[in-house]
Amino acid sequence: MAAKQKYLDPAGLHRVGNMELVAKQVVEGFLTGRHRSPYHGFSVEYLDHRAYTPGDEIRNLDWKIVARSDKYYIKLYEDETNLRAYILLDCSSSMNFGSGDQTKLSWGSYLAAALTYLLLRQNDAVGLVEFDTGVRKFIPPKAHPTQFRRILDSLDGVEPGGETDVGAVLHEAAERTKRRGLIIVISDLIDNEEAIASGLGHFRHNNHEVIVFHTMDPAELEFPYDRLTRFKDMEGAGRVVANPKSLRRRYLSRINQFTDQVKRDCFERRISYELCDTSKPYDKFLASYLDKRSRIF
């Protein structure tokens, strides 16, 4: 079975619902031909060095740092650079929107599964936080192989909830994740820009590294409607029938202003921001992102 899995297409696997196969295929496919995992750039605490302490092997001293600063640091090996990662998945009702064959929640869940497998594969501890109006599930980070199945079972059964207050939820999660690590946020970020920036800033205040995958449907980004259309509030009971031609310019201006502002706020806080179009296959998106990241680090 393992040999057959190598040739399965991740873009089509989601249609049969096998999240485990998708996650493994995406990650293993990307790592094929590489001599080592390129993702230790995720680590935020002494990625390459730590201070020398009595008893350490002298041969592991980084003499370049000693010569430059007169301080003693030990070179770390990969198995010493493990970290704790938290994947925060937005499960609010707005994430249930999809103009194609996938909702934002489905796309985000498969992305979360692939990231979980990747992090566990390099012996990092990973946990999952599902949220809507508040944190509704919290799976603490572990590096044990059984953690993959535990998180996958949760992702397989995830259902969209009610409204969300992204800013408040990020603050709540930050209070529960005070030990420094990696925070991965997968959300459509439906909230005002100031609240989002404040919540993300709380993680940075706690010295976390933060990655934001801003997950949006192409219809939200392009507003392709041209006939009289009935629009429904995804997080409320509101409905309106309108001529989209009269709304398109204002809508596109506002959505571009919103995404640009969130991106700027992330940049100012040294937060990695990626706008995710759910019409793009998540395996290709993730491979492209990780390849870019591996070049940076």
N, C-alpha and C positions, 0 to 999 in steps of 0.2 A: 504493500500500500504506500509505503514511504516513497518508493521510486516513482509511482504514478503521480503522487502529489506534486512532485517537482515541476510537472508540466501543466498543472491546472492553471486556469486563467483567473486571477483575483477579481477582475472586473466582472466576471460572470458568476463567480462562486457565491456572491451575496444573494443571488436569486434563489439558490437552494438552501440558504440559511445557515451554512456551515461556517460560523465565525472563526472557529479554531483553525480550519484549513486556510482561510483567507489570511489570518494574522501570520501564520507560519510561512505561507507562500510569499507574502509581501516582504517579510524580513529576510528570509533565507535567499530569496531571489536577489535582493539588493546586496547581500553580503557575499554572494558567489564571486570567487576570484580575488577577494580581499584577504590579506594575511592576518588582519586583526580588525576588531570592531573600531570604527572611527568615531564613536560617540562618547568617548570619555570627556569631551568638551562639556557634556551635561554637568559633570561634577563641579561643585562650587567650593569645596573645602580642601585646600592643599592638593590640587589636581596633580602637580608634578613634584612637589617637595613638602617636607615638614621639618620643623626645627630638630636639630640634633639633640639627643638625650643620652646620658651615660649608658653604655651597654650596646649602643648601635654599632654596626660594622663600619669601621673607618673607610673601607673601600667603597662604601656607598655615598660618601660625602661628595657634594657638588663643588669641586675646587674652583670653578669659575666664579661662583657666588662668593666663596670664601675670599678669593683674591679681590673681587670687586667691592665687597661690603664689609669684609672682616667678620661676617656672621656665618654660622655653621648650619647648613641644611642638608638633609638626606634625600637622595633621589627615591621617589616612590615607584613601586611596580604596580601594574594594573590591578592586581588583586587587593591593593591597599587603597584604591581610589573609589570604592563603592559608595553609593549615596542613597538617600531616601527620596523617592519621588511620589508625588501625589497627582493623580489625574482627576481634575474636576470636570464633570460632565453635566451640562445643562439639560435637564429633563422636563422643562416647562412646556406648556401647551404650544407655544410658538415654534418650538423645535419640531413639532409634528407636521410642519408645512413642507410640501414637496411638489414642485410642478412637473417633475419627471417620475422615474421609477423608484426614487429614494427620497425619504424625508431627511431633513437636517439631522434629526436624532439618529436615524439609521446610519447615515454617513459618519456622524461623529462617534457612534458606538464602535463601528469597524475600525476607525482611526485609533480609538482608545485601546481596542484589542491588540492591534499591531504594535502600538507603543508599549503596552504591557509585556508582550512577548519579547520585544527588543530589550527592554530594561532587565527583565529576568534572565535573559540569555547571557547578559554580561555581568550577572551576579549582583545586580542592584536590587534594593528593596523597593517595591512599588505598591501603592495603595490606590483606592478608588473612592471618590466623593461624588455622590449623585445629589443634585439639588433642583428645587423649583422655588417655592416660596421660602424655603429654608433648606438646611442640610437634611436630606431624608434617608441617606445611607452613608455610612462611613466605614470603610474597610481599611484598617491600619496597614501601613507598609510592611511587607515581609519579602524576604529573598528566597523563600522555600519554593520548590517546584510546584507544590499544590496550590500556590497562590494564583497561578495562571488559571486553573480551573475554577477557583472561587470567584475571581473577577469576571471570567467569561460567563459563568452561570448568572451573575448579576446583570451583565450587559445583555445577555440573551433574553432575559425576562423584563428588561426595562420598559416602562410604559410612560407616555407623556403625562405630566401632572397638570397643575393649575398655573396661575400667574407666577411671575418671578420678580424678585427685587435683587438684581444682580449685585449691585453695590453692597447691600446689606449682607447678602450671602457670602460674598468674598471676605468681608470683615469677620463674619462668623467662622468661616473656614480658617482664616488667618489666626484666630484665637486658639484653634485646635491643632495647629501645625506650627508650633513655635520652634521646634528643632530645625535648624537650617537644612535646606534640601532643594529639590527641584519641584516647582509648581507648574503643571500643564493645565491650562484652561481651554475647554472646548465648549463654545457658546455662541449664540447669535447676538449676545450682548444687548438685548432689548432693555435699555435703561438710559438715563441721561448721562452725558459724557462725564460730568463732574463726579457722579456717584461711582462710575466704573473706574475712573482714575484714582479716586480715593481708596476703593477696595483693593485694586492692584497695588497701590502704593503701600498698603498695610503689609503685604507680603515682602516687598522690598525693604521695608523698615525692619522686618524680622530677618533680613539678610538672605532671603530665598532668591534663587534664580527663577525667573518667571518666563514662560512661553505662552502666548495667547494664539489659539487657532480660532479666528473669527469666522464662524461657520454660517454661510449664507446661501440661499437658493438663487439660481440665476435669474429667476423672475423678480426677486427682490433687488437685484443689482441692475437689471436692464429694463424692468417694467414694460414687457412686450405686448401689453393689452392694447387693442385698437377698436374694440366694440363696446357698447354699453355693457358694463360689468357690475356684478354684485360683489362687493368686497366685505369680508368678515374679519372682525377683530379676533386674532388668534388667542388672545389672552383675556377676552371679555365677551360680552353678549352683543356688542355693537355691530351693526350692519349698515351698509350704505350702497345705493346704486348710483353709479356715476359714469360719465363719459371720460375714459382714461386719457383721451387726447388733450383734454383741458387740464389734466393733472400732471402729465408726464414731466414737463419741464421743471415744475416746482418739486415734484417727488425726487427726480434724479439729482437735482441740485442739493436737496436736503440729505439724501442718502450718501452722496459723495462728500458733503460737508461733514457728516457724522463719522464715516469711516476714516477720513483724513484726520479729524480731530483725535479719534481714538489712537490712530497710528502715531500722531505727534506726541500724545500723552505717554504712550509706551516708550517712544524713543527718548523722551526727556527723563524717564525713570530707568533707562537701560533694560527695558523689557523687550524680548523678541516678539514681534507681531507678524502674523501671517493671515492674510485674507483668503479664506477657503471657499471656492465656488464648488458647490456640491454636484454640479454637472460634470466635473472633472473626476476621473477615476482616482480613488484615494490611494491606490498603490503607487500610481505615477506621481501624485502629489507628494506623498511621504518620501518616496525615493529621491525626488528632486530637492525637497527640503533638507533631508539628511545629508545628501551629497554636498549641498551648499554649506551646511553646518560643518561638515568634516573638513572642508577646505579652510573655513575660518579658524578652526581649532587645530 
